[in-house]
Amino acid sequence: MSSQTAATPMIDVTVDGEVVQVPEGATLLDACRTKGADTPTLCYLETLTPVNVCRVCVVELEGSRTLVPSCSRAAYHGAVVETDSPRVRHSRKLVLELLASTVDLSRASGDVKRWMDRYDVDTARFGPAAAPGERDGRDPGHHHASDGATAETVAQPVKIHDEMYVRDYSKCILCYRCVEACGEDAQNSFAIAVAGRGFDARISTEFDRKLDQSACVYCGNCIGVCPTGALVFKSEYDHREAGTWDEAKQNVTRTVCPYCGVGCNLELHVQANEIVKVTSPMDHSVTQGHLCIKGRFGWQFVQNRGSE
Amino acid sequence: MPADERARMDLKLLPVEASADERAAVATVFESPSEVPNTDRVAREGLTEAKARRHLLLPALHAVQKAVGWISQGALNEICRRLIVPPAEAYGVASFYAMFSTTARAPRVAHVCDDIACKLAGADAMCATFERTIGPPGTPSADGRATWLRSPCLGLCERAPAVLFQLAGSKNADDDTIAPATVDEIEQVLNGATVPAPAVGSTPQTSGTREPGLRLLRRVGVADPTSLSAYRAAGGYDALGRAIEIGPAQAITEVSVSKLQGRGGAAFPTGRKWDAVAKAAETPRYIVCNADESEPGTFKDRVLMEEDPFAIVESMTIAGFAVSAERGYLYVRGEYPLATARLEGAIRQCRADGLLGADVMGKGFVFDIELRRGAGAYICGEETALFNSIEGFRGEPRNKPPFPVEKGLFGRPTVINNVETLANVLDIVLEGGAAFAGVGTDQSTGSKLFCVSGAVERPGLYEVPFGTTLAALLERAGGVAEGRRLATVLLGGAAGTFVSPAHLDTPLTFEGTRAIGASLGSGVVMVFDEAADMRDIVLRIAAFFRDESCGQCVPCRVGTVRQEELLQRLARDGARPSPAAEADLLDELARVMRDASICGLGHTAANAPQSAVTMGLFGGTGHE
C-alpha cells in the first residue's frame, strides 16, 4: 500500500522480550506477526474493519488492567507485549473452548485446528451438547434456564432457500465478517445484521425473511469471508452432502472475469472438469476478495457443452 | 433529485404497508416539539440527512411500541422508509431491546420483577399465580388484551415486589409502575383499571423526623419536584449562577479539587473527564447524563430523578457551561416512567424560563437537553453502549480506547456522568471543591447514596458520609428484619460481591471495600437473612447476566451461559465430577470473562457467583 512508503516513521514494540520495528499506525497484531508470534485470529480479516469480538487474539499489554485485542489496538513506541504468558494462554484456550463447545467448527481452517491443539482445547468439560433447536425470533432478556446437565449450543436447522446460498448457522461463531462484507466494508447492501441479544444473538435479515425477499444481491461476499463454513455456496454444499467434494482433486485457475471492464480476478475451483465454486484473491487490488453476482455465480454457460 | 430520495431508492424495503396508527406514531417523532433539531450535524459533519437522522430510530421504535404494542413488519418498514435505515439493521436494533416486541403482543403488559429483592418479597409466588390464571409468560389473557412477562430488576427494590406496566394503544394510559404490588392490583390494571400508587416513601431519612445534614436528599420531601419555582425557592439555580460567576475554568478546578469520583460504579475522577473534554480540540462536544440505572438492587438515581429532577437539569447545564458543550443528552432507563415524566416536565419548564436554550439565564451561552428513553437493556448503562443506543445502533459496547472524552457520542468529545455524580456538582460549585472534599474520607469525598433493600426493617435510600461502616448503615435501616440473623450482604449489585457478616465493620468507601476484595459499585446494600435461599438468589444473578450480555464478544456471550449451567449443576447437586472441580471451572470462566471481555459486564459477571461459591453459600462447596 502506498501509505507505507519508506518515509513512514517506524516505532519500537517489544514482543515477548524481543524489540521489533513496525510502521506508525500499525496494530499490535502487526507487531506480533513481525516478531513471528503465531497469533490466532478468528473475526479479524485484512480486508475488513476490525470488530475485535472473538477475543482470541488477546495479548498482555504492559500497563493495561485487562488483556487487549491485538487486531485493533494501535501499537505505540515503547509498547511491551506478551503473547504467551499464562494469562494469554488461558484466555485463548477458554475462548476456543467456549466456541468449540457451542459451534460446529468442523469446517474451520487448519489454523483453527492447530490453535486448538496448541492451547489444549477440551470441549467435553462443559458437558454433552444439548439438543439442537430453533434460534430465530427468541426474545431478548428471556431464556429458559437449563438444568446444566448439557451444554447449550447454537445447533439449529440448516437454511436452504435457493440455488445459490446455504446458511448453516450451527457453524456460526458470530464474527460479524459477513455483516461487514454485506455492509460498509464491501457491498453496501445491508441485507443482514446481527439481531437478538446475548447468546441468542444471530445473523439475520429483517424478521428472518428469506434472502431472496431481502436486500441480498447474491454477490456471495459473505460466503467469501466466512471463516467456518457457516455460509457456503450451494454447489459446494451439494457436493459435500453427496460425498463428492474433494479439494485434493480440485484445480484452481486464476482468470479475469469476462463480464464488465473492471477486471476482477477470478479463481475457478474445478473438480472433474466442473466449476464447483468461484472465489477472488484477497490480495487482488481490484476485488480484495469481493465479487458481484455475475463473477461469482454466472459461469454455468461454461459447462453448457451439451447444446454445442 | 434530493440526496434523501436517491438514498431511499437504494433501500430495499419490505412489501408490507404500515397501518394508519403505525404511520401516525412514526410521524410524531418528526413532529414532536420537544425534539431538538439536530440538523447542524449535517452541515458540520458533511453527513447525509439520512445519517444525521439515524438517532431517531430508538424514539421511532418507542412510538410504535406505545401506539400498537409491538413492532410489526409494516411499522418497521415505515420507520425505515422515513429514516432511510436498512430494514435488517432496524430489525437488529428492535430485537435487541426487551421492551420492544417484534412479534404480535397484547397491548397491556405487566412486567413482573422476579429479580433478587422482589424474589425475597414473594415475586415467585406472584409469578406462579399468573402462570395459573393467564398462562406461561407472554400468553395473552382470555380477551387477548393483556399479558405478563418476568422482568429483571425494575429499580424499585425498597418497595418490593414491583411491577412495570407497558400500556399500549391508548393515549390516556402511560407506562406505570406499582410497588409494592399485589396480584390483585396487577390483575386490575391488566383489566384496564387505574390503581393509585401506594403511598410508601423511598427515603426513610426524610419521613417523620427529618434527619439533619442531608445534602443530596436535601430537597426530597421539601420542594415539589414538579415545580421550577419550588426548586428555585429551595436554592435551585444558585449553583449555575455561581458557576457563571467563577467561569468555566474555575468550575472545572472546583470539581477536580473536590476529588469527586463517579457514582455509577467505576469511580473515575469526574474532574479529569471535564478537563479532558474542555481541552479537546474537536467540536461539538456533548454532555451525557447516564440515567440508565439498571444494576440489580440499585434505585438511587431513580429517586433523585423522581424527587429532585431540576437538580439533574441544573447540574448538566453547569457541565455544559464548564466544557463548552451546547447539547446534553439525558438517557433514562425505559423502565422508569415517573422519572421520565418528571424530567420531561423539568426540561420543559426550564426551557420556558430561559434556563435552557439559546441564551441560558441571559448570560449568552447555549445549552439544551434532549431526553432519550432506553428500552430494556442493562448493557446500555455501559457508556459506549449508551452512545450506540442514542445513535440508533445496537447497544453494543465499543472497544476502548478511544475513550468518550476523545470520541464519545457521535464520535465527539463527550462528558458522560452518572445522575448521582452530577447531583454532587451543585454543592461542589456552591461551597467550593475544598469544602466538599472535607466531607467523607481522604480518598472518598462527599456523601454517598446507598440502596438498602432485602431483609432489613426499613429498606430505602440512605445518604451517609463516606466512611460510615456497613454495620452503622444497617443499623440506620433498623437492622435485620424480624430479628433474624444476618447471613450475607450483596455489596455493589449483581456485578458486586457477597460479603460475610465478619466484614460488617468495613468502612463504606472506595478504598475500604477494595481492601476486602469488594466494591461499592452503584451503592447496593442488599441484605439476606438466614432464611434466604441463596442458591436461588445466585442462580437469578447468573440468569441475569446471561440475559443481559449483548452477545458481541465470546467470553461474555458464551461464558455467562456456561456459568449459569455450572451453577445449575451445583445447585442441583449434580456437580461434575465434584463440587471442587466445578469451583475450579467457575474460576477459569471468571478469569477469561474478566481478562478478555470487551466491557465491564463481562468483567464483573462472575463476581457475585464466585464470591457465593467461595463463601459456601452454595452449601459448603467452596475452597475457603
Interface residues (C-beta under 8 A of the other chain):
Chain A: N52 V53 C54 R55 V56 V58 T66 L67 P69 S72 R87 H90 S91 L94 V95 L98 L99 S101 T102 R125 F126 G127 G137 D139 P140 G141 H142 H143 A145 S146 D147 G148 A149 T150 A151 E152 I173 L174 F190 A191 I192 A193 V194 A195 G196 R197 G198 F199 D200 A201 S204 T205 E206 F207 R209 Q213 S214 A215
Chain B: L11 K12 L14 P15 Q73 L76 P86 P87 A88 E89 A90 Y91 G92 S95 F96 Y97 A98 S101 T102 T103 P137 G138 L149 R150 P152 G376 A377 R394 N399 L539 A543 R546 D547 E548 S549 C550 G551 Q552 C553 V554 P555 R557 V558 G559 T560 V561 R562 E564 E565 L566 L567 Q568 R569 R572 G574 R576 L585 E588 L589 R591 V592 R594 D595 A596 S597 I598 H603
